[in-house]
Amino acid sequence: MNKIKINLILLLLLLTCFKSYSQDIIFSQNFIVPENLSSSFTGAIRATKLGSIFRSQWRNTNVKTYSNFVFADTWFERYNSGIGFTLLNQKEDGSDYTFNQLNINFAMAFQINDTWFFRPSVSLGYGMKSFGFQNLRFGDDFDEANFVFLPTSSENLSLFSSRKSYFDYSSSLLFNNKDSWIGVTFKHLNKPNISLTENGNIPLDIFFSLHAKYYLPFPTKYTRYFASKSKVFMLSNFIKQGPLTRLDIGTQYIFDDKISLGMTLRTNTNKYSNDAKLINGFTTFFGLKWQGYRFGYSYDVNTLSILNSGGVHEVSLSYDFDINQRAIDRDREVRIF
């Protein structure tokens, strides 16, 4: 393969990487750990909570990706406000790409009427990303005599920066009653420049999400004990970022506020071709709550036959402090699970 072809392939790979990494990671457990979806959930249980999500995806490929999300927040009853932070880390094995972002979140709560509350929030973040350009090698970097690559590339990679940092600004709104909520999130309102090339300008597209969790009363014809302990919810989340649009819809069943089972379908709202499937994936998730601990596991399956990526696994663990205090006035907090 000659040098021109290799450079062309490199350019295509770089463009592909920059395009995929300019879009936000979307966790499957948005309805078990909604802190990764909206900063308005900061302090939403009127107590202190902390937790994390670990995500493993594309395990059957050479670009295995791992993502970690950590959050902690608390509530100040006197000021009807909450404050917290989130930390997102993402790493891709093949390209040595890494991304870290720390956000400080602030939310407030206002009572609209006897049952509904309004929770606006803002989030300020600092992001850092890097790409291992120094590890790239070309055809003429290969020493055929010794059958090894040269320690340094002969190409001029000075046009590329291995690191990029930027400030970020986001905002969310949330309406809730004691069982249901609906919210909207706008991330990257300042469209930060995420280009890794010298003097480049690639503004990060605004991330928009419209999400809802709606309580469906359980039929009373079933056993009174079982019905009183059961709750069913409709779930929905519409996402748009640049050319990407996506709609997740599903249901969640919660028994005795301790066990959660659910499934969401990922629908294809981008009509790329006439043969495009309406549903291109689904997620099953399981949650367990015990003495303030919340555990979650989800498995994401891609239904597209051309993508044998091995699915997506997510594990979450969180803890709610002051759990006895939450029972004083449950109507004023946001039910998460």
C-alpha angles and dihedrals in degrees: 000000000000127000095256093055092047092050090049092052090048091052092051091049092050092049090049092050094047091049095050094043092051089070125077124252110253113209118212094219096066091132096048097041103021092167087091090058105044135016088212088082088069105125090353095145091053091242140071119288137170135179149137144226126214117199128190119187142168090025093161094056138070091250100065109177128203125191131188126191121188126182139176129174143156140199131239107205094190092060099032089233141112133209131193148134139242129202122199123192125181130178132181117200102208100055099024087239115165132182130187129178130177119197131189112208132199125185137174134196128219124183111230099182139331094303111018132074133191119217118187120181144178130208129199118196143182117207131196126186134175138185127198099238089151088066095058116111132190134207094263090052090070117101102213093187094060095025093232138109119253114256092244132032122252089216123096104246094166090108089069124072116213092210137042130180131183145163120250135198128198139167137196139190125202133185118193146165126189095289111014138048141181126192148165129216131197115190127186095020090166092052095225119214108252099174116137093199124093111267089357123146119205109157114208109242118244111260112222124189130177109190135174142177114196125190117230114199111240114242110264094213090082124082108306094229093049093046093048090053097045132082129179124198135190113224130201137166125177115194131189127177119160108311092344118100125171138172123201118191130174150117137266127203120199123189120200090339087282109082126048129189126176151148134207129192121218109219125201108237092167107086099209095161142351089259094055113126120237092222117042100169148355137210129213118196139184129197135189128189124196129166094331096322120115119196124186137181128182136178121203118203124195112215095198107108092210091063111067093169098147096249130265124280124198130183123185134185127180139162131214115209125208090027093166091058090058091066092064096079113359092170091071097056131073113253108231105157 
